[in-house]
Amino acid sequence: MDECDPGRYQPRLRWYSQLWRYALALALGILVWSPAMDAQLDKHPLLFWLDLGLGLVSFVLVGFRRRWPFAIAVACVLLAPFSSLSAGPATLATVSMATRRRGWQIIAVGVLNVVLSWGYYVFQPMVDTDPWWLTMTVTVAVTTAILAWGMYVGSRRELIWTLRQRAETAEAERDLRASQARSNERARIAREMHDVLAHRISQISMHAGALTFREDLSADEMRSSVAVIQAKAHEALSDLREVLGVLRDVETATPLTGPQPTYGDLDTLVADARAAGAAIDYDDRLAAPLPDLMARTVYRLVQEGITNAGKHAPAATLRITVSGSPADGVDVVLANALGFGPTRTPGAGLGLVGLTERAELRGGTLSHGIERTREPGVGVVEQFVLRAWLPWAAETAEAEEVLS
């Protein structure tokens, strides 16, 4: 149905809702017919059966008032001068037509009601009539009341329809917000699992890979290396437990994760990687300590860079440079040469995607790719370089919610 059609506010009637309307129309028709019924039977029996027959026809017609409201209203009103019983269906059809609140239809049916009311008294001579001015006043008043009631019902239906639409829209928006919140939480957990576990597992892979190439290790050295692998595996399980803890805390709705990394944890992260056998050149040029949200983002950038270097270039030196100031923002550059050592751990290809999303949510940028540089005594060297720039303190609410 067209959006501008007032009929869209019409409710769908059930059989019992139709029943009381027909009962009320029948009672009104009998009330109008009763003064002339006895006179018709005594003096004009044919007129009695005509009145009854046309009244029944009007009851059938009024059943289609919702499909053709104006046409049915006009037809029932045209039958009214010849049938007192049809006064009830004519009133019902007029009210139903008025609920659609189309001005020209209301005026046309109203004028038709007033004009044909005179025809009723002409066609029914046995009905006592009052002075013409009184009859006209009553007819106009009754017709106006019928049309006004129909317009009120239409306005009320439109209001209820509007309120229902608003409620449904509010429920849909609420469900959408809940769905988005669940999606954001899943994405956050997925990022944390990748950032944390990938780093731990890459360390385990590095130690295990070293054992496969070393044949000169003593039993004590072998046990020491295995102990390191066991410790890293235990750390990975602890991290996994902390990340997934938020999914299990249904009662308190508080995260069960441990403290988030800060600026001071960067040195510890690099030291752990060096202890695991990675060659890292770390240069911290920051003019001041980083804010907590910034530090977490930089921490994840450096962590993912160490993880990727351990996967794809385990024998190359990873150069990490963190520089910046509150005025200029933070620049993070990670670079390692290509072609050093075998690839020990396959990558899923999602780490850099997650880092890009983190940087963009933080209001920064991230780029990566292979660059060629010339080094003294070596010549042209191909390096994989990851560059990120982040604003120092523009902590948006969205970044706080998604990344915290």
For each residue, the residues with C-beta under 8 A, 3 or more apart:
1: 5 7 8
2: 5 8
3: 8
4:
5: 1 2 8
6: 9 99 100 101 102 154 158
7: 1 10 66 69 100
8: 1 2 3 5 161
9: 6 99 154 157 158 160 161
10: 7 66 99 157
11: 157
12:
13: 17 18 66
14: 17 18
15: 18 19
16: 19 20
17: 13 14 20 21
18: 13 14 15 21 22
19: 15 16 22 23
20: 16 17 23 24
21: 17 18 24 25 92
22: 18 19 25 26 59
23: 19 20 26 27
24: 20 21 27 28 88 92
25: 21 22 28 29 59 62 88 89 91 92
26: 22 23 29 30 59 88
27: 23 24 30 31 88
28: 24 25 31 32 87 88 91
29: 25 26 32 33 55 84 85 86 87 88 89
30: 26 27 33 34 85 88
31: 27 28 34
32: 28 29 35 84 85 87 88
33: 29 30 36 37 51 55 84 85 87
34: 30 31 37
35: 32 127 128
36: 33 39 40 51 84 124 126 127
37: 33 34 40 41 48 84
38: 41 42
39: 36 42 43 44 126 127
40: 36 37 43 44 45 47 48 51 126
41: 37 38 45 48
42: 38 39
43: 39 40 126
44: 39 40 47 48 126
45: 40 41 48 49
46: 49 50
47: 40 44 50 51 124
48: 37 40 41 44 45 51 52
49: 45 46 52 53
50: 46 47 53 54 82 83
51: 33 36 40 47 48 54 55 82 83 84 85
52: 48 49 55 56 83 85
53: 49 50 56 57 83
54: 50 51 57 58 79 82 83 85 86
55: 29 33 51 52 58 59 79 83 84 85 86 89
56: 52 53 59 60 85
57: 53 54 60 61 79 86
58: 54 55 61 62 75 76 79 83 85 86 89 90
59: 22 25 26 55 56 62 63 89
60: 56 57 63
61: 57 58 64 65 72 75 76 89 93
62: 25 58 59 65 72 76 89 92 93
63: 59 60
64: 61 67 68 72
65: 61 62 68 69 72 73 92 93 96 97
66: 7 10 13 69 96
67: 64
68: 64 65 71 72
69: 7 65 66 72 73 93 96 97 100 105
70: 73 74 97 102 105 108 109
71: 68 74 75
72: 61 62 64 65 68 69 75 76 93 96 97
73: 65 69 70 76 77 90 93 94 96 97 105 109
74: 70 71 77 78 108 109 112
75: 58 61 71 72 78 79 93
76: 58 61 62 72 73 79 80 86 89 90 93 94
77: 73 74 80 90 93 94 109 112 113 116
78: 74 75 81 112 116
79: 54 55 57 58 75 76 82 83 86 90
80: 76 77 83 86 87 90 113 116 117 120
81: 78 116 117 119 120 122 123 124
82: 50 51 54 79 86 123
83: 50 51 52 53 54 55 58 79 80 86 87
84: 29 32 33 36 37 51 55 87 120 124
85: 29 30 32 33 51 52 54 55 56 58 88
86: 29 54 55 57 58 76 79 80 82 83 89 90
87: 28 29 32 33 80 83 84 90 91
88: 24 25 26 27 28 29 30 32 85 91 92
89: 25 29 55 58 59 61 62 76 86 92 93
90: 58 73 76 77 79 80 86 87 93 94 113
91: 25 28 87 88 94 95 146
92: 21 24 25 62 65 88 89 95 96
93: 61 62 65 69 72 73 75 76 77 89 90 96 97
94: 73 76 77 90 91 97 98 109 113 146 147 150
95: 91 92 98 99 146 147 149 150 153
96: 65 66 69 72 73 92 93 99 150
97: 65 69 70 72 73 93 94 100 105 106 109 150
98: 94 95 101 106 109 146 147 148 149 150 151 153 154
99: 6 9 10 95 96 150 151 153 154 157
100: 6 7 69 97 105 154
101: 6 98 106 151 154 155
102: 6 70 105 106
103: 106 107
104: 107 108
105: 69 70 73 97 100 102 108 109
106: 97 98 101 102 103 109 110 147 151
107: 103 104 110 111
108: 70 74 104 105 111 112
109: 70 73 74 77 94 97 98 105 106 112 113 147
110: 106 107 113 114 143 144 147
111: 107 108 114 115
112: 74 77 78 108 109 115 116
113: 77 80 90 94 109 110 116 117 139 143 146
114: 110 111 117 136 139 140 143
115: 111 112 118 119
116: 77 78 80 81 112 113 119 120
117: 80 81 113 114 120 121 135 139
118: 115 121 122
119: 81 115 116 122 123
120: 80 81 84 116 117 123 124 127
121: 117 118 124 127 129 135
122: 81 118 119 125
123: 81 82 119 120
124: 36 47 81 84 120 121 127
125: 122
126: 36 39 40 43 44
127: 35 36 39 120 121 124
128: 35
129: 121 132 135
130: 134 135 138
131: 134 135
132: 129 135 136
133: 136 137
134: 130 131 137 138
135: 117 121 129 130 131 132 138 139
136: 114 132 133 139 140
137: 133 134 140 141
138: 130 134 135 141 142
139: 113 114 117 135 136 142 143
140: 114 136 137 143 144
141: 137 138 144 145
142: 138 139 145 146
143: 110 113 114 139 140 146 147
144: 110 140 141 147 148
145: 141 142 148 149
146: 91 94 95 98 113 142 143 149 150
147: 94 95 98 106 109 110 143 144 150 151
148: 98 144 145 151 152
149: 95 98 145 146 152 153
150: 94 95 96 97 98 99 146 147 153 154
151: 98 99 101 106 147 148 154 155
152: 148 149 155 156
153: 95 98 99 149 150 156 157
154: 6 9 98 99 100 101 150 151 157 158
155: 101 151 152 158 159
156: 152 153 159 160
157: 9 10 11 99 153 154 160 161
158: 6 9 154 155 161 162
159: 155 156 162 163
160: 9 156 157 163 164
161: 8 9 157 158 164 165
162: 158 159 165 166
163: 159 160 166 167
164: 160 161 167 168
165: 161 162 168 169
166: 162 163 169 170
167: 163 164 170 171
168: 164 165 171 172
169: 165 166 172 173
170: 166 167 173 174
171: 167 168 174 175
172: 168 169 175 176
173: 169 170 176 177
174: 170 171 177 178
175: 171 172 178 179
176: 172 173 179 180
177: 173 174 180 181
178: 174 175 181 182
179: 175 176 182 183
180: 176 177 183 184
181: 177 178 184 185
182: 178 179 185 186
183: 179 180 186 187
184: 180 181 187 188 401 402
185: 181 182 188 189 246
186: 182 183 189 190
187: 183 184 190 191 402
188: 184 185 191 192 402 403
189: 185 186 192 193 243 244 246 247
190: 186 187 193 194 354
191: 187 188 194 195 300 354 357 358
192: 188 189 195 196 243 257
193: 189 190 196 197 240 243 244
194: 190 191 197 198 348 350 351 354
195: 191 192 198 199 300 303 304 351 354
196: 192 193 199 200 236 239 240 243 303
197: 193 194 200 201 236 239 240 243
198: 194 195 201 202 304 307 351
199: 195 196 202 203 303 304 306 307
200: 196 197 203 204 232 233 235 236 239
201: 197 198 204 205 236 345
202: 198 199 205 206 306 307 310 311 344 345
203: 199 200 206 207 232 272 273 276 310
204: 200 201 207 208 229 232 233 236
205: 201 202 208 209 310 311 344 345
206: 202 203 209 210 276 277 278 310 314 344
207: 203 204 210 211 225 228 229 232 276 277
208: 204 205 211 212 229
209: 205 206 212 213 314 342 344
210: 206 207 213 214 225 277
211: 207 208 214 217 222 225 226
212: 208 209
213: 209 210
214: 210 211 217
215:
216:
217: 211 214 221 222 225
218: 221 222
219: 222 223
220: 223 224
221: 217 218 224 225
222: 211 217 218 219 225 226
223: 219 220 226 227
224: 220 221 227 228
225: 207 210 211 217 221 222 228 229
226: 211 222 223 229 230
227: 223 224 230 231
228: 207 224 225 231 232 276
229: 204 207 208 225 226 232 233
230: 226 227 233 234
231: 227 228 234 235
232: 200 203 204 207 228 229 235 236 276
233: 200 204 229 230 236 237
234: 230 231 237 238
235: 200 231 232 238 239
236: 196 197 200 201 204 232 233 239 240
237: 233 234 240 241
238: 234 235 241 242
239: 196 197 200 235 236 242 243
240: 193 196 197 236 237 243 244
241: 237 238 244 245
242: 238 239 245 256 257 258
243: 189 192 193 196 197 239 240 246 257
244: 189 193 240 241 247 248
245: 241 242 248 249 255 256 257
246: 185 189 243 249 255 256 257
247: 189 244
248: 244 245 256
249: 245 246 252 253 254 255 256
250: 253
251:
252: 249
253: 249 250
254: 249
255: 245 246 249
256: 242 245 246 248 249
257: 192 242 243 245 246 260
258: 242
259: 262
260: 257 292 296 404
261: 265 266 269 295 296 299 300
262: 259 265 292 295 296 299
263: 266 289 290 292 295 298
264: 267 268
265: 261 262 268 269 295 299
266: 261 263 269 270 284 295 298 299 302 322
267: 264 270 271 282 284
268: 264 265 271 272
269: 261 265 266 272 273 299 302 303 306
270: 266 267 273 274 280 282 302 306 320
271: 267 268 274 275
272: 203 268 269 275 276
273: 203 269 270 276 278 280 306 310
274: 270 271 277 278 279 280
275: 271 272
276: 203 206 207 228 232 272 273 310
277: 206 207 210 274
278: 206 273 274 306 309 310 314 318
279: 274 315 316 317 318
280: 270 273 274 306 317 318 319 320
281: 317 318 319 320
282: 267 270 320
283: 319 320 321 322 323
284: 266 267 322
285: 321 322 323 324
286: 289 290 322 323 324 325 330
287: 324 325 326
288: 325 326
289: 263 286 295
290: 263 286 294 295 298 330 392
291: 294 295 392 393 395
292: 260 262 263 295 296
293: 296 297 362 395 399 400 403 404
294: 290 291 297 298 330 362 390 392 393 395
295: 261 262 263 265 266 289 290 291 292 298 299
296: 260 261 262 292 293 299 300 403 404
297: 293 294 300 301 358 359 362 364 390 403
298: 263 266 290 294 295 301 302 322 330 332 390
299: 261 262 265 266 269 295 296 302 303
300: 191 195 261 296 297 303 304 355 358
301: 297 298 304 305 332 334 355 358 359 366 386 388
302: 266 269 270 298 299 305 306 320 322 332 334
303: 195 196 199 269 299 300 306 307
304: 195 198 199 300 301 307 308 351 352 354 355
305: 301 302 308 309 318 320 334 386
306: 199 202 269 270 273 278 280 302 303 309 310 318 320
307: 198 199 202 303 304 310 311 351
308: 304 305 311 312 347 351 352 384 386
309: 278 305 306 312 313 314 316 318 334 336
310: 202 203 205 206 273 276 278 306 307 314 344 345
311: 202 205 307 308 314 343 344 345 346 347
312: 308 309 343 347 384
313: 309 316 318 336 337 338 339 340 341 384
314: 206 209 278 309 310 311 340 341 342 343 344
315: 279 340 341
316: 279 309 313 336 337 338 339 340 341
317: 279 280 281 336 337
318: 278 279 280 281 305 306 309 313 334 335 336
319: 280 281 283 333 334 335 336
320: 270 280 281 282 283 302 305 306 332 333 334
321: 283 285 331 332 333 334
322: 266 283 284 285 286 298 302 330 331 332
323: 283 285 286 330 331
324: 285 286 287 328 329 330 331 392
325: 286 287 288 328 329 392
326: 287 288 392 393
327: 392
328: 324 325 331 392
329: 324 325 364 389 390 391 392
330: 286 290 294 298 322 323 324 389 390 391 392
331: 321 322 323 324 328 387 388 389
332: 298 301 302 320 321 322 386 387 388 389 390
333: 319 320 321 385 386 387 388
334: 301 302 305 309 318 319 320 321 385 386
335: 318 319 371 383 384 385 386
336: 309 313 316 317 318 319 340 383 384
337: 313 316 317 340 381 382 383
338: 313 316 370 382 383 384
339: 313 316 382
340: 313 314 315 316 336 337
341: 313 314 315 316
342: 209 314
343: 311 312 314 346
344: 202 205 206 209 310 311 314
345: 201 202 205 310 311
346: 311 343
347: 308 311 312 351
348: 194 351
349: 352 353
350: 194 353 354
351: 194 195 198 304 307 308 347 348 354 355
352: 304 308 349 355 356 366 368 386
353: 349 350 356 357
354: 190 191 194 195 304 350 351 357 358
355: 300 301 304 351 352 358 359 366 386 388
356: 352 353 359 360 366
357: 191 353 354 360 361
358: 191 297 300 301 354 355 361 362 403
359: 297 301 355 356 362 364 365 366 388 389 390
360: 356 357 363 364 365 366
361: 357 358 396 398 399 402 403
362: 293 294 297 358 359 390 391 396 399 403
363: 360 390 391 394 396 399
364: 297 329 359 360 388 389 390 391
365: 359 360 388 389
366: 301 352 355 356 359 360 386 387 388 389
367: 386 387 388
368: 352 384 385 386 387
369: 384 385
370: 338 382 383 384 385
371: 335 382 383 384 385
372: 380 381 382 383
373: 380 381 383
374: 379 380 381
375: 378 379 381
376:
377:
378: 375 381
379: 374 375
380: 372 373 374
381: 337 372 373 374 375 378
382: 337 338 339 370 371 372
383: 335 336 337 338 370 371 372 373
384: 308 312 313 335 336 338 368 369 370 371
385: 333 334 335 368 369 370 371
386: 301 305 308 332 333 334 335 352 355 366 367 368
387: 331 332 333 366 367 368
388: 301 331 332 333 355 359 364 365 366 367
389: 329 330 331 332 359 364 365 366
390: 294 297 298 329 330 332 359 362 363 364
391: 329 330 362 363 364 394
392: 290 291 294 324 325 326 327 328 329 330
393: 291 294 326
394: 363 391
395: 291 293 294 399 400
396: 361 362 363 399 400
397: 400 401
398: 361 401 402
399: 293 361 362 363 395 396 402 403
400: 293 395 396 397 403 404
401: 184 397 398 404
402: 184 187 188 361 398 399
403: 188 293 296 297 358 361 362 399 400
404: 260 293 296 400 401
